Amino acid sequence: MPGIDECLLEAMSLPGARGAWLVDWTSGLALGSAGESPVGDHETTAAESAELARAAAEFESPAGEPTTVGPATAELAAPPVEDLIVTTRVGYHVIRFVETDFDSSVFLHVWLDRSTGNLALARIRLGDLAERLVLG
């Protein structure tokens, strides 16, 4: 079971990987990063991807069901979104929510080069990494 650093190194071994992050989506802080950042700063990338993750989770959350977005609730539920995929002219961004025993407020984010990345493989491998990741 990989820890944060091992997980990010494994994510960087994906074809076309340019950067990888483990992000707390409630605070927007990077818990770890590897490789390059599309905006030149890992913390900015983490904060921007956290905003996207929160928006997607809030948009997809059925009315009345608790999520980990916003103030703490009595019952915490897993994010209703499994993955987010954002395509740009030069790359792909794959965000995979990580279910944890405590509050499920983290996600893996990988930035892939569009010409050399394999989006399907990245999605499958991130799912596997998210299941095996050991936090704490």
C-alpha positions in Angstrom: 0.0 0.0 0.0 1.7 3.2 -1.1 1.9 6.4 0.9 1.6 9.8 -0.6 5.1 10.1 -2.1 5.0 6.6 -3.5 1.5 7.2 -4.9 2.6 10.4 -6.7 5.7 8.7 -8.1 3.5 5.9 -9.5 1.1 8.4 -11.0 4.1 10.2 -12.6 5.0 6.8 -14.3 1.8 7.1 -16.4 2.5 7.7 -20.1 2.5 11.5 -20.7 2.3 12.4 -17.0 3.6 16.0 -16.4 2.4 16.6 -12.9 0.6 14.9 -10.0 -1.0 16.1 -6.8 -2.8 14.8 -3.7 -5.1 17.6 -2.7 -7.4 18.2 0.3 -10.5 19.6 -1.5 -12.0 21.3 1.5 -8.9 23.5 2.1 -7.4 23.5 -1.3 -4.0 22.5 0.0 -1.6 20.2 -1.7 -0.7 17.3 0.6 1.9 16.3 -1.9 3.0 17.1 -5.5 5.4 15.8 -8.2 6.5 17.0 -11.6 5.5 20.2 -13.2 2.5 22.5 -12.7 0.5 23.9 -15.6 0.5 27.4 -14.0 4.1 27.2 -12.6 3.1 26.8 -8.9 1.9 23.6 -7.3 -0.1 25.3 -4.5 -2.0 27.4 -7.1 -2.8 24.3 -9.1 -4.0 22.5 -6.0 -6.3 25.4 -5.0 -7.8 25.7 -8.5 -8.4 22.0 -8.9 -10.0 22.0 -5.4 -12.5 24.6 -6.5 -13.4 22.5 -9.5 -13.7 19.4 -7.3 -16.0 21.2 -4.8 -18.2 22.6 -7.6 -18.6 19.2 -9.2 -19.4 17.5 -5.9 -22.0 20.2 -5.0 -23.5 20.0 -8.4 -23.9 16.2 -8.4 -25.0 15.9 -4.8 -28.6 14.8 -4.5 -30.7 17.3 -2.5 -30.8 16.5 1.2 -27.9 14.1 1.2 -24.8 15.0 3.3 -21.5 15.5 1.5 -18.0 16.5 2.8 -18.3 19.9 1.1 -18.8 22.9 3.4 -19.3 22.7 7.2 -19.0 19.3 8.9 -22.2 17.2 9.0 -23.2 14.6 11.4 -23.1 12.0 8.7 -20.3 12.2 6.2 -20.8 10.6 2.8 -18.4 9.8 0.0 -18.3 12.4 -2.8 -21.0 11.7 -5.3 -18.5 12.1 -8.1 -15.9 9.4 -8.9 -13.7 11.1 -11.5 -13.4 14.5 -13.2 -11.8 14.8 -16.6 -10.9 18.1 -18.0 -9.4 18.4 -21.5 -7.5 21.3 -22.8 -5.8 21.9 -26.1 -2.5 20.6 -24.8 -3.4 18.3 -22.0 -5.8 16.2 -19.9 -6.5 16.7 -16.2 -7.8 13.6 -14.4 -9.1 14.1 -10.8 -9.9 11.0 -8.8 -11.7 11.3 -5.5 -10.2 9.1 -2.7 -12.5 7.5 -0.2 -11.0 7.4 3.2 -12.0 6.1 6.7 -12.0 9.6 8.1 -13.7 12.3 5.9 -13.0 11.5 2.2 -11.9 15.0 1.5 -8.9 14.3 -0.8 -8.4 13.6 -4.4 -5.6 12.6 -6.8 -5.0 15.0 -9.7 -2.8 14.0 -12.7 -1.9 16.3 -15.6 -1.2 14.5 -18.8 0.3 15.7 -22.1 -2.4 15.4 -24.7 -0.1 14.0 -27.4 1.5 11.3 -25.3 -1.0 10.7 -22.5 -3.4 7.8 -22.3 -6.6 9.0 -20.7 -8.2 5.6 -20.3 -5.1 4.1 -18.7 -4.8 7.1 -16.4 -8.3 6.8 -15.2 -7.9 3.1 -14.5 -4.6 3.5 -12.7 -5.7 6.4 -10.6 -8.7 4.4 -9.5 -6.3 1.6 -8.4 -4.0 4.1 -6.7 -6.9 5.7 -4.8 -8.0 2.3 -3.5 -4.4 1.4 -2.3 -3.4 4.8 -1.0 -2.5 4.9 2.7 -3.0 8.2 4.5 -1.9 9.0 8.0 
